[in-house]
């Protein structure tokens, strides 16, 4: 009887801990998704700025005219 009560308490404790871990995993996945979205935005902006710099350098070296 004592063993059953002990196991029931341990089971309840482990169930609570498992739920906490699931919540933590879900939170981390959400944060990762947000970070990946921000990373994509930064990469796109860097690519855009890089194209602008390439165009400016081309003009400064006597290359093509600036095009919008």
CHARMM internal coordinates of N, CA and C (Angstrom, degrees):
IC EDIT
DIST 1 N 1 CA 1.4628
DIST 1 CA 1 C 1.5265
ANGL 1 N 1 CA 1 C 110.21
DIST 1 C 2 N 1.3264
ANGL 1 CA 1 C 2 N 116.43
DIHE 1 N 1 CA 1 C 2 N -43.97
DIST 2 N 2 CA 1.4635
ANGL 1 C 2 N 2 CA 120.40
DIHE 1 CA 1 C 2 N 2 CA 179.61
DIST 2 CA 2 C 1.5280
ANGL 2 N 2 CA 2 C 110.17
DIHE 1 C 2 N 2 CA 2 C -63.30
DIST 2 C 3 N 1.3060
ANGL 2 CA 2 C 3 N 116.81
DIHE 2 N 2 CA 2 C 3 N -39.78
DIST 3 N 3 CA 1.4603
ANGL 2 C 3 N 3 CA 121.13
DIHE 2 CA 2 C 3 N 3 CA 179.62
DIST 3 CA 3 C 1.5299
ANGL 3 N 3 CA 3 C 110.41
DIHE 2 C 3 N 3 CA 3 C -63.42
DIST 3 C 4 N 1.3181
ANGL 3 CA 3 C 4 N 117.15
DIHE 3 N 3 CA 3 C 4 N -39.63
DIST 4 N 4 CA 1.4673
ANGL 3 C 4 N 4 CA 120.01
DIHE 3 CA 3 C 4 N 4 CA 178.96
DIST 4 CA 4 C 1.5226
ANGL 4 N 4 CA 4 C 111.34
DIHE 3 C 4 N 4 CA 4 C -64.76
DIST 4 C 5 N 1.3128
ANGL 4 CA 4 C 5 N 116.65
DIHE 4 N 4 CA 4 C 5 N -43.45
DIST 5 N 5 CA 1.4654
ANGL 4 C 5 N 5 CA 120.72
DIHE 4 CA 4 C 5 N 5 CA 179.17
DIST 5 CA 5 C 1.5218
ANGL 5 N 5 CA 5 C 109.42
DIHE 4 C 5 N 5 CA 5 C -63.39
DIST 5 C 6 N 1.3156
ANGL 5 CA 5 C 6 N 116.17
DIHE 5 N 5 CA 5 C 6 N -43.26
DIST 6 N 6 CA 1.4559
ANGL 5 C 6 N 6 CA 121.03
DIHE 5 CA 5 C 6 N 6 CA 179.00
DIST 6 CA 6 C 1.5259
ANGL 6 N 6 CA 6 C 111.04
DIHE 5 C 6 N 6 CA 6 C -61.96
DIST 6 C 7 N 1.3272
ANGL 6 CA 6 C 7 N 116.64
DIHE 6 N 6 CA 6 C 7 N -44.30
DIST 7 N 7 CA 1.4594
ANGL 6 C 7 N 7 CA 120.87
DIHE 6 CA 6 C 7 N 7 CA 178.24
DIST 7 CA 7 C 1.5255
ANGL 7 N 7 CA 7 C 111.69
DIHE 6 C 7 N 7 CA 7 C -65.11
DIST 7 C 8 N 1.3136
ANGL 7 CA 7 C 8 N 117.18
DIHE 7 N 7 CA 7 C 8 N -38.18
DIST 8 N 8 CA 1.4666
ANGL 7 C 8 N 8 CA 121.09
DIHE 7 CA 7 C 8 N 8 CA 179.03
DIST 8 CA 8 C 1.5292
ANGL 8 N 8 CA 8 C 110.22
DIHE 7 C 8 N 8 CA 8 C -64.28
DIST 8 C 9 N 1.3396
ANGL 8 CA 8 C 9 N 116.76
DIHE 8 N 8 CA 8 C 9 N -42.02
DIST 9 N 9 CA 1.4655
ANGL 8 C 9 N 9 CA 120.76
DIHE 8 CA 8 C 9 N 9 CA 177.91
DIST 9 CA 9 C 1.5251
ANGL 9 N 9 CA 9 C 110.90
DIHE 8 C 9 N 9 CA 9 C -64.78
DIST 9 C 10 N 1.3286
ANGL 9 CA 9 C 10 N 115.59
DIHE 9 N 9 CA 9 C 10 N -43.91
DIST 10 N 10 CA 1.4575
ANGL 9 C 10 N 10 CA 119.48
DIHE 9 CA 9 C 10 N 10 CA 179.19
DIST 10 CA 10 C 1.5316
ANGL 10 N 10 CA 10 C 110.50
DIHE 9 C 10 N 10 CA 10 C -63.68
DIST 10 C 11 N 1.3141
ANGL 10 CA 10 C 11 N 116.97
DIHE 10 N 10 CA 10 C 11 N -40.93
DIST 11 N 11 CA 1.4576
ANGL 10 C 11 N 11 CA 121.97
DIHE 10 CA 10 C 11 N 11 CA 178.24
DIST 11 CA 11 C 1.5276
ANGL 11 N 11 CA 11 C 110.67
DIHE 10 C 11 N 11 CA 11 C -60.99
DIST 11 C 12 N 1.3213
ANGL 11 CA 11 C 12 N 116.85
DIHE 11 N 11 CA 11 C 12 N -44.49
DIST 12 N 12 CA 1.4648
ANGL 11 C 12 N 12 CA 120.88
DIHE 11 CA 11 C 12 N 12 CA 178.78
DIST 12 CA 12 C 1.5246
ANGL 12 N 12 CA 12 C 110.26
DIHE 11 C 12 N 12 CA 12 C -62.54
DIST 12 C 13 N 1.3346
ANGL 12 CA 12 C 13 N 115.96
DIHE 12 N 12 CA 12 C 13 N -44.19
DIST 13 N 13 CA 1.4596
ANGL 12 C 13 N 13 CA 120.84
DIHE 12 CA 12 C 13 N 13 CA 179.20
DIST 13 CA 13 C 1.5327
ANGL 13 N 13 CA 13 C 110.70
DIHE 12 C 13 N 13 CA 13 C -61.78
DIST 13 C 14 N 1.3145
ANGL 13 CA 13 C 14 N 116.52
DIHE 13 N 13 CA 13 C 14 N -45.29
DIST 14 N 14 CA 1.4584
ANGL 13 C 14 N 14 CA 120.55
DIHE 13 CA 13 C 14 N 14 CA -179.59
DIST 14 CA 14 C 1.5288
ANGL 14 N 14 CA 14 C 111.75
DIHE 13 C 14 N 14 CA 14 C -67.16
DIST 14 C 15 N 1.3146
ANGL 14 CA 14 C 15 N 117.24
DIHE 14 N 14 CA 14 C 15 N -34.53
DIST 15 N 15 CA 1.4692
ANGL 14 C 15 N 15 CA 120.43
DIHE 14 CA 14 C 15 N 15 CA 177.07
DIST 15 CA 15 C 1.5203
ANGL 15 N 15 CA 15 C 110.78
DIHE 14 C 15 N 15 CA 15 C -64.67
DIST 15 C 16 N 1.3218
ANGL 15 CA 15 C 16 N 116.68
DIHE 15 N 15 CA 15 C 16 N -42.23
DIST 16 N 16 CA 1.4659
ANGL 15 C 16 N 16 CA 121.11
DIHE 15 CA 15 C 16 N 16 CA 177.33
DIST 16 CA 16 C 1.5247
ANGL 16 N 16 CA 16 C 110.16
DIHE 15 C 16 N 16 CA 16 C -63.21
DIST 16 C 17 N 1.3175
ANGL 16 CA 16 C 17 N 115.88
DIHE 16 N 16 CA 16 C 17 N -45.05
DIST 17 N 17 CA 1.4726
ANGL 16 C 17 N 17 CA 120.06
DIHE 16 CA 16 C 17 N 17 CA -179.97
DIST 17 CA 17 C 1.5327
ANGL 17 N 17 CA 17 C 110.92
DIHE 16 C 17 N 17 CA 17 C -63.15
DIST 17 C 18 N 1.3212
ANGL 17 CA 17 C 18 N 116.84
DIHE 17 N 17 CA 17 C 18 N -40.74
DIST 18 N 18 CA 1.4550
ANGL 17 C 18 N 18 CA 120.92
DIHE 17 CA 17 C 18 N 18 CA 178.39
DIST 18 CA 18 C 1.5301
ANGL 18 N 18 CA 18 C 110.90
DIHE 17 C 18 N 18 CA 18 C -62.20
DIST 18 C 19 N 1.3193
ANGL 18 CA 18 C 19 N 116.87
DIHE 18 N 18 CA 18 C 19 N -42.55
DIST 19 N 19 CA 1.4603
ANGL 18 C 19 N 19 CA 121.06
DIHE 18 CA 18 C 19 N 19 CA 177.35
DIST 19 CA 19 C 1.5310
ANGL 19 N 19 CA 19 C 110.61
DIHE 18 C 19 N 19 CA 19 C -61.90
DIST 19 C 20 N 1.3331
ANGL 19 CA 19 C 20 N 117.57
DIHE 19 N 19 CA 19 C 20 N -41.52
DIST 20 N 20 CA 1.4634
ANGL 19 C 20 N 20 CA 121.37
DIHE 19 CA 19 C 20 N 20 CA 177.82
DIST 20 CA 20 C 1.5270
ANGL 20 N 20 CA 20 C 110.68
DIHE 19 C 20 N 20 CA 20 C -61.55
DIST 20 C 21 N 1.3169
ANGL 20 CA 20 C 21 N 115.82
DIHE 20 N 20 CA 20 C 21 N -41.82
DIST 21 N 21 CA 1.4661
ANGL 20 C 21 N 21 CA 119.93
DIHE 20 CA 20 C 21 N 21 CA -179.96
DIST 21 CA 21 C 1.5312
ANGL 21 N 21 CA 21 C 111.34
DIHE 20 C 21 N 21 CA 21 C -66.76
DIST 21 C 22 N 1.3399
ANGL 21 CA 21 C 22 N 117.38
DIHE 21 N 21 CA 21 C 22 N -39.65
DIST 22 N 22 CA 1.4669
ANGL 21 C 22 N 22 CA 120.01
DIHE 21 CA 21 C 22 N 22 CA 176.16
DIST 22 CA 22 C 1.5255
ANGL 22 N 22 CA 22 C 110.85
DIHE 21 C 22 N 22 CA 22 C -61.29
DIST 22 C 23 N 1.3241
ANGL 22 CA 22 C 23 N 116.41
DIHE 22 N 22 CA 22 C 23 N -42.58
DIST 23 N 23 CA 1.4612
ANGL 22 C 23 N 23 CA 120.56
DIHE 22 CA 22 C 23 N 23 CA 178.52
DIST 23 CA 23 C 1.5271
ANGL 23 N 23 CA 23 C 110.90
DIHE 22 C 23 N 23 CA 23 C -63.15
DIST 23 C 24 N 1.3165
ANGL 23 CA 23 C 24 N 116.25
DIHE 23 N 23 CA 23 C 24 N -40.57
DIST 24 N 24 CA 1.4588
ANGL 23 C 24 N 24 CA 120.29
DIHE 23 CA 23 C 24 N 24 CA 178.75
DIST 24 CA 24 C 1.5279
ANGL 24 N 24 CA 24 C 111.06
DIHE 23 C 24 N 24 CA 24 C -65.48
DIST 24 C 25 N 1.3179
ANGL 24 CA 24 C 25 N 117.26
DIHE 24 N 24 CA 24 C 25 N -42.34
DIST 25 N 25 CA 1.4667
ANGL 24 C 25 N 25 CA 121.21
DIHE 24 CA 24 C 25 N 25 CA 177.85
DIST 25 CA 25 C 1.5267
ANGL 25 N 25 CA 25 C 109.96
DIHE 24 C 25 N 25 CA 25 C -61.80
DIST 25 C 26 N 1.3168
ANGL 25 CA 25 C 26 N 117.59
DIHE 25 N 25 CA 25 C 26 N -44.49
DIST 26 N 26 CA 1.4662
ANGL 25 C 26 N 26 CA 120.88
DIHE 25 CA 25 C 26 N 26 CA 179.43
DIST 26 CA 26 C 1.5288
ANGL 26 N 26 CA 26 C 111.27
DIHE 25 C 26 N 26 CA 26 C -62.37
DIST 26 C 27 N 1.3239
ANGL 26 CA 26 C 27 N 116.51
DIHE 26 N 26 CA 26 C 27 N -41.12
DIST 27 N 27 CA 1.4678
ANGL 26 C 27 N 27 CA 120.97
DIHE 26 CA 26 C 27 N 27 CA 178.56
DIST 27 CA 27 C 1.5302
ANGL 27 N 27 CA 27 C 109.98
DIHE 26 C 27 N 27 CA 27 C -64.31
DIST 27 C 28 N 1.3258
ANGL 27 CA 27 C 28 N 116.76
DIHE 27 N 27 CA 27 C 28 N -43.84
DIST 28 N 28 CA 1.4608
ANGL 27 C 28 N 28 CA 120.54
DIHE 27 CA 27 C 28 N 28 CA 179.90
DIST 28 CA 28 C 1.5295
ANGL 28 N 28 CA 28 C 111.64
DIHE 27 C 28 N 28 CA 28 C -65.64
DIST 28 C 29 N 1.3226
ANGL 28 CA 28 C 29 N 117.29
DIHE 28 N 28 CA 28 C 29 N -38.08
DIST 29 N 29 CA 1.4595
ANGL 28 C 29 N 29 CA 120.26
DIHE 28 CA 28 C 29 N 29 CA 177.24
DIST 29 CA 29 C 1.5251
ANGL 29 N 29 CA 29 C 110.60
DIHE 28 C 29 N 29 CA 29 C -63.66
DIST 29 C 30 N 1.3166
ANGL 29 CA 29 C 30 N 116.43
DIHE 29 N 29 CA 29 C 30 N -40.85
DIST 30 N 30 CA 1.4575
ANGL 29 C 30 N 30 CA 120.67
DIHE 29 CA 29 C 30 N 30 CA 178.28
DIST 30 CA 30 C 1.5205
ANGL 30 N 30 CA 30 C 110.92
DIHE 29 C 30 N 30 CA 30 C -64.51
DIST 30 C 31 N 1.3239
ANGL 30 CA 30 C 31 N 116.76
DIHE 30 N 30 CA 30 C 31 N -43.85
DIST 31 N 31 CA 1.4650
ANGL 30 C 31 N 31 CA 120.91
DIHE 30 CA 30 C 31 N 31 CA 178.20
DIST 31 CA 31 C 1.5229
ANGL 31 N 31 CA 31 C 111.01
DIHE 30 C 31 N 31 CA 31 C -63.82
DIST 31 C 32 N 1.3340
ANGL 31 CA 31 C 32 N 116.93
DIHE 31 N 31 CA 31 C 32 N -38.40
DIST 32 N 32 CA 1.4631
ANGL 31 C 32 N 32 CA 121.09
DIHE 31 CA 31 C 32 N 32 CA 177.76
DIST 32 CA 32 C 1.5240
ANGL 32 N 32 CA 32 C 110.44
DIHE 31 C 32 N 32 CA 32 C -63.87
DIST 32 C 33 N 1.3230
ANGL 32 CA 32 C 33 N 116.70
DIHE 32 N 32 CA 32 C 33 N -44.15
DIST 33 N 33 CA 1.4560
ANGL 32 C 33 N 33 CA 120.30
DIHE 32 CA 32 C 33 N 33 CA 178.92
DIST 33 CA 33 C 1.5261
ANGL 33 N 33 CA 33 C 111.29
DIHE 32 C 33 N 33 CA 33 C -61.26
DIST 33 C 34 N 1.3225
ANGL 33 CA 33 C 34 N 116.42
DIHE 33 N 33 CA 33 C 34 N -41.04
DIST 34 N 34 CA 1.4637
ANGL 33 C 34 N 34 CA 120.73
DIHE 33 CA 33 C 34 N 34 CA 177.39
DIST 34 CA 34 C 1.5235
ANGL 34 N 34 CA 34 C 110.43
DIHE 33 C 34 N 34 CA 34 C -63.46
DIST 34 C 35 N 1.3153
ANGL 34 CA 34 C 35 N 116.74
DIHE 34 N 34 CA 34 C 35 N -44.93
DIST 35 N 35 CA 1.4689
ANGL 34 C 35 N 35 CA 121.17
DIHE 34 CA 34 C 35 N 35 CA -179.99
DIST 35 CA 35 C 1.5272
ANGL 35 N 35 CA 35 C 111.12
DIHE 34 C 35 N 35 CA 35 C -63.19
DIST 35 C 36 N 1.3219
ANGL 35 CA 35 C 36 N 117.24
DIHE 35 N 35 CA 35 C 36 N -40.61
DIST 36 N 36 CA 1.4643
ANGL 35 C 36 N 36 CA 120.53
DIHE 35 CA 35 C 36 N 36 CA 178.70
DIST 36 CA 36 C 1.5255
ANGL 36 N 36 CA 36 C 111.03
DIHE 35 C 36 N 36 CA 36 C -64.91
DIST 36 C 37 N 1.3229
ANGL 36 CA 36 C 37 N 116.79
DIHE 36 N 36 CA 36 C 37 N -37.97
DIST 37 N 37 CA 1.4589
ANGL 36 C 37 N 37 CA 120.53
DIHE 36 CA 36 C 37 N 37 CA 176.80
DIST 37 CA 37 C 1.5184
ANGL 37 N 37 CA 37 C 111.30
DIHE 36 C 37 N 37 CA 37 C -64.22
DIST 37 C 38 N 1.3292
ANGL 37 CA 37 C 38 N 116.55
DIHE 37 N 37 CA 37 C 38 N -43.01
DIST 38 N 38 CA 1.4618
ANGL 37 C 38 N 38 CA 120.57
DIHE 37 CA 37 C 38 N 38 CA 177.46
DIST 38 CA 38 C 1.5238
ANGL 38 N 38 CA 38 C 110.57
DIHE 37 C 38 N 38 CA 38 C -64.23
DIST 38 C 39 N 1.3165
ANGL 38 CA 38 C 39 N 116.47
DIHE 38 N 38 CA 38 C 39 N -40.60
DIST 39 N 39 CA 1.4616
ANGL 38 C 39 N 39 CA 120.77
DIHE 38 CA 38 C 39 N 39 CA 178.37
DIST 39 CA 39 C 1.5278
ANGL 39 N 39 CA 39 C 110.71
DIHE 38 C 39 N 39 CA 39 C -60.57
DIST 39 C 40 N 1.3234
ANGL 39 CA 39 C 40 N 116.72
DIHE 39 N 39 CA 39 C 40 N -43.05
DIST 40 N 40 CA 1.4638
ANGL 39 C 40 N 40 CA 120.28
DIHE 39 CA 39 C 40 N 40 CA 178.23
DIST 40 CA 40 C 1.5230
ANGL 40 N 40 CA 40 C 110.98
DIHE 39 C 40 N 40 CA 40 C -61.43
DIST 40 C 41 N 1.3338
ANGL 40 CA 40 C 41 N 116.19
DIHE 40 N 40 CA 40 C 41 N -42.63
DIST 41 N 41 CA 1.4640
ANGL 40 C 41 N 41 CA 119.92
DIHE 40 CA 40 C 41 N 41 CA 178.81
DIST 41 CA 41 C 1.5190
ANGL 41 N 41 CA 41 C 111.36
DIHE 40 C 41 N 41 CA 41 C -62.11
DIST 41 C 42 N 1.3196
ANGL 41 CA 41 C 42 N 116.89
DIHE 41 N 41 CA 41 C 42 N -43.29
DIST 42 N 42 CA 1.4611
ANGL 41 C 42 N 42 CA 120.71
DIHE 41 CA 41 C 42 N 42 CA 179.76
DIST 42 CA 42 C 1.5282
ANGL 42 N 42 CA 42 C 110.43
DIHE 41 C 42 N 42 CA 42 C -64.54
DIST 42 C 43 N 1.3256
ANGL 42 CA 42 C 43 N 116.87
DIHE 42 N 42 CA 42 C 43 N -43.44
DIST 43 N 43 CA 1.4636
ANGL 42 C 43 N 43 CA 119.85
DIHE 42 CA 42 C 43 N 43 CA 179.04
DIST 43 CA 43 C 1.5219
ANGL 43 N 43 CA 43 C 112.14
DIHE 42 C 43 N 43 CA 43 C -62.22
DIST 43 C 44 N 1.3164
ANGL 43 CA 43 C 44 N 116.93
DIHE 43 N 43 CA 43 C 44 N -41.81
DIST 44 N 44 CA 1.4615
ANGL 43 C 44 N 44 CA 120.59
DIHE 43 CA 43 C 44 N 44 CA 177.71
DIST 44 CA 44 C 1.5264
ANGL 44 N 44 CA 44 C 110.97
DIHE 43 C 44 N 44 CA 44 C -62.29
DIST 44 C 45 N 1.3199
ANGL 44 CA 44 C 45 N 116.33
DIHE 44 N 44 CA 44 C 45 N -42.96
DIST 45 N 45 CA 1.4642
ANGL 44 C 45 N 45 CA 120.07
DIHE 44 CA 44 C 45 N 45 CA 179.24
DIST 45 CA 45 C 1.5271
ANGL 45 N 45 CA 45 C 110.77
DIHE 44 C 45 N 45 CA 45 C -65.74
DIST 45 C 46 N 1.3160
ANGL 45 CA 45 C 46 N 117.60
DIHE 45 N 45 CA 45 C 46 N -40.66
DIST 46 N 46 CA 1.4626
ANGL 45 C 46 N 46 CA 120.55
DIHE 45 CA 45 C 46 N 46 CA 177.24
DIST 46 CA 46 C 1.5256
ANGL 46 N 46 CA 46 C 111.58
DIHE 45 C 46 N 46 CA 46 C -62.46
DIST 46 C 47 N 1.3205
ANGL 46 CA 46 C 47 N 116.45
DIHE 46 N 46 CA 46 C 47 N -40.96
DIST 47 N 47 CA 1.4645
ANGL 46 C 47 N 47 CA 120.07
DIHE 46 CA 46 C 47 N 47 CA 178.11
DIST 47 CA 47 C 1.5272
ANGL 47 N 47 CA 47 C 110.90
DIHE 46 C 47 N 47 CA 47 C -63.80
DIST 47 C 48 N 1.3166
ANGL 47 CA 47 C 48 N 116.16
DIHE 47 N 47 CA 47 C 48 N -41.48
DIST 48 N 48 CA 1.4575
ANGL 47 C 48 N 48 CA 120.58
DIHE 47 CA 47 C 48 N 48 CA 179.23
DIST 48 CA 48 C 1.5274
ANGL 48 N 48 CA 48 C 110.41
DIHE 47 C 48 N 48 CA 48 C -63.64
DIST 48 C 49 N 1.3117
ANGL 48 CA 48 C 49 N 116.55
DIHE 48 N 48 CA 48 C 49 N -44.63
DIST 49 N 49 CA 1.4654
ANGL 48 C 49 N 49 CA 120.69
DIHE 48 CA 48 C 49 N 49 CA 179.63
DIST 49 CA 49 C 1.5319
ANGL 49 N 49 CA 49 C 110.87
DIHE 48 C 49 N 49 CA 49 C -67.23
DIST 49 C 50 N 1.2988
ANGL 49 CA 49 C 50 N 117.00
DIHE 49 N 49 CA 49 C 50 N -35.48
DIST 50 N 50 CA 1.4603
ANGL 49 C 50 N 50 CA 121.27
DIHE 49 CA 49 C 50 N 50 CA 178.28
DIST 50 CA 50 C 1.5253
ANGL 50 N 50 CA 50 C 110.78
DIHE 49 C 50 N 50 CA 50 C -64.65
DIST 50 C 51 N 1.3387
ANGL 50 CA 50 C 51 N 116.69
DIHE 50 N 50 CA 50 C 51 N -41.85
DIST 51 N 51 CA 1.4690
ANGL 50 C 51 N 51 CA 120.13
DIHE 50 CA 50 C 51 N 51 CA 177.17
DIST 51 CA 51 C 1.5262
ANGL 51 N 51 CA 51 C 110.75
DIHE 50 C 51 N 51 CA 51 C -62.63
DIST 51 C 52 N 1.3216
ANGL 51 CA 51 C 52 N 116.51
DIHE 51 N 51 CA 51 C 52 N -39.93
DIST 52 N 52 CA 1.4650
ANGL 51 C 52 N 52 CA 120.25
DIHE 51 CA 51 C 52 N 52 CA 178.02
DIST 52 CA 52 C 1.5234
ANGL 52 N 52 CA 52 C 110.80
DIHE 51 C 52 N 52 CA 52 C -63.41
DIST 52 C 53 N 1.3251
ANGL 52 CA 52 C 53 N 116.18
DIHE 52 N 52 CA 52 C 53 N -44.23
DIST 53 N 53 CA 1.4648
ANGL 52 C 53 N 53 CA 119.96
DIHE 52 CA 52 C 53 N 53 CA 179.02
DIST 53 CA 53 C 1.5267
ANGL 53 N 53 CA 53 C 111.41
DIHE 52 C 53 N 53 CA 53 C -63.94
DIST 53 C 54 N 1.3294
ANGL 53 CA 53 C 54 N 116.70
DIHE 53 N 53 CA 53 C 54 N -41.27
DIST 54 N 54 CA 1.4664
ANGL 53 C 54 N 54 CA 120.17
DIHE 53 CA 53 C 54 N 54 CA 177.48
DIST 54 CA 54 C 1.5212
ANGL 54 N 54 CA 54 C 110.90
DIHE 53 C 54 N 54 CA 54 C -60.06
DIST 54 C 55 N 1.3112
ANGL 54 CA 54 C 55 N 116.96
DIHE 54 N 54 CA 54 C 55 N -41.21
DIST 55 N 55 CA 1.4554
ANGL 54 C 55 N 55 CA 121.48
DIHE 54 CA 54 C 55 N 55 CA 179.29
DIST 55 CA 55 C 1.5256
ANGL 55 N 55 CA 55 C 111.17
DIHE 54 C 55 N 55 CA 55 C -65.36
DIST 55 C 56 N 1.3154
ANGL 55 CA 55 C 56 N 116.32
DIHE 55 N 55 CA 55 C 56 N -43.82
DIST 56 N 56 CA 1.4628
ANGL 55 C 56 N 56 CA 120.58
DIHE 55 CA 55 C 56 N 56 CA 178.60
DIST 56 CA 56 C 1.5227
ANGL 56 N 56 CA 56 C 110.54
DIHE 55 C 56 N 56 CA 56 C -62.21
DIST 56 C 57 N 1.3275
ANGL 56 CA 56 C 57 N 116.62
DIHE 56 N 56 CA 56 C 57 N -45.55
DIST 57 N 57 CA 1.4625
ANGL 56 C 57 N 57 CA 120.15
DIHE 56 CA 56 C 57 N 57 CA 178.73
DIST 57 CA 57 C 1.5168
ANGL 57 N 57 CA 57 C 111.58
DIHE 56 C 57 N 57 CA 57 C -61.99
DIST 57 C 58 N 1.3171
ANGL 57 CA 57 C 58 N 116.60
DIHE 57 N 57 CA 57 C 58 N -38.43
DIST 58 N 58 CA 1.4502
ANGL 57 C 58 N 58 CA 120.84
DIHE 57 CA 57 C 58 N 58 CA 178.55
DIST 58 CA 58 C 1.5278
ANGL 58 N 58 CA 58 C 110.67
DIHE 57 C 58 N 58 CA 58 C -62.32
DIST 58 C 59 N 1.3169
ANGL 58 CA 58 C 59 N 117.19
DIHE 58 N 58 CA 58 C 59 N -42.97
DIST 59 N 59 CA 1.4613
ANGL 58 C 59 N 59 CA 121.63
DIHE 58 CA 58 C 59 N 59 CA 179.25
DIST 59 CA 59 C 1.5205
ANGL 59 N 59 CA 59 C 110.15
DIHE 58 C 59 N 59 CA 59 C -66.61
DIST 59 C 60 N 1.3151
ANGL 59 CA 59 C 60 N 116.88
DIHE 59 N 59 CA 59 C 60 N -42.68
DIST 60 N 60 CA 1.4647
ANGL 59 C 60 N 60 CA 120.48
DIHE 59 CA 59 C 60 N 60 CA -179.45
DIST 60 CA 60 C 1.5224
ANGL 60 N 60 CA 60 C 111.76
DIHE 59 C 60 N 60 CA 60 C -64.46
DIST 60 C 61 N 1.3200
ANGL 60 CA 60 C 61 N 117.20
DIHE 60 N 60 CA 60 C 61 N -28.47
DIST 61 N 61 CA 1.4561
ANGL 60 C 61 N 61 CA 121.22
DIHE 60 CA 60 C 61 N 61 CA 179.01
DIST 61 CA 61 C 1.5251
ANGL 61 N 61 CA 61 C 111.36
DIHE 60 C 61 N 61 CA 61 C -88.04
DIST 61 C 62 N 1.3189
ANGL 61 CA 61 C 62 N 117.49
DIHE 61 N 61 CA 61 C 62 N 6.04
DIST 62 N 62 CA 1.4531
ANGL 61 C 62 N 62 CA 120.67
DIHE 61 CA 61 C 62 N 62 CA 178.08
DIST 62 CA 62 C 1.5072
ANGL 62 N 62 CA 62 C 113.06
DIHE 61 C 62 N 62 CA 62 C 86.23
DIST 62 C 63 N 1.3211
ANGL 62 CA 62 C 63 N 116.78
DIHE 62 N 62 CA 62 C 63 N 20.80
DIST 63 N 63 CA 1.4589
ANGL 62 C 63 N 63 CA 119.96
DIHE 62 CA 62 C 63 N 63 CA -178.73
DIST 63 CA 63 C 1.5028
ANGL 63 N 63 CA 63 C 111.88
DIHE 62 C 63 N 63 CA 63 C -85.05
DIST 63 C 64 N 1.3102
ANGL 63 CA 63 C 64 N 116.68
DIHE 63 N 63 CA 63 C 64 N -140.39
DIST 64 N 64 CA 1.4635
ANGL 63 C 64 N 64 CA 123.69
DIHE 63 CA 63 C 64 N 64 CA -176.07
DIST 64 CA 64 C 1.5146
ANGL 64 N 64 CA 64 C 112.12
DIHE 63 C 64 N 64 CA 64 C -63.17
DIST 64 C 65 N 1.3144
ANGL 64 CA 64 C 65 N 114.55
DIHE 64 N 64 CA 64 C 65 N 157.07
DIST 65 N 65 CA 1.4662
ANGL 64 C 65 N 65 CA 121.40
DIHE 64 CA 64 C 65 N 65 CA 173.99
DIST 65 CA 65 C 1.5298
ANGL 65 N 65 CA 65 C 108.32
DIHE 64 C 65 N 65 CA 65 C -72.25
DIST 65 C 66 N 1.3290
ANGL 65 CA 65 C 66 N 115.13
DIHE 65 N 65 CA 65 C 66 N 154.57
DIST 66 N 66 CA 1.4572
ANGL 65 C 66 N 66 CA 119.44
DIHE 65 CA 65 C 66 N 66 CA 176.26
DIST 66 CA 66 C 1.5195
ANGL 66 N 66 CA 66 C 109.62
DIHE 65 C 66 N 66 CA 66 C -64.09
DIST 66 C 67 N 1.3151
ANGL 66 CA 66 C 67 N 115.54
DIHE 66 N 66 CA 66 C 67 N 133.92
DIST 67 N 67 CA 1.4498
ANGL 66 C 67 N 67 CA 121.46
DIHE 66 CA 66 C 67 N 67 CA 177.05
DIST 67 CA 67 C 1.5066
ANGL 67 N 67 CA 67 C 108.29
DIHE 66 C 67 N 67 CA 67 C -124.72
DIST 67 C 68 N 1.3161
ANGL 67 CA 67 C 68 N 117.23
DIHE 67 N 67 CA 67 C 68 N 139.27
DIST 68 N 68 CA 1.4849
ANGL 67 C 68 N 68 CA 119.41
DIHE 67 CA 67 C 68 N 68 CA -179.26
DIST 68 CA 68 C 1.5029
ANGL 68 N 68 CA 68 C 112.30
DIHE 67 C 68 N 68 CA 68 C -65.27
END
COOR INIT
IC SEED 1 N 1 CA 1 C
IC BUILD
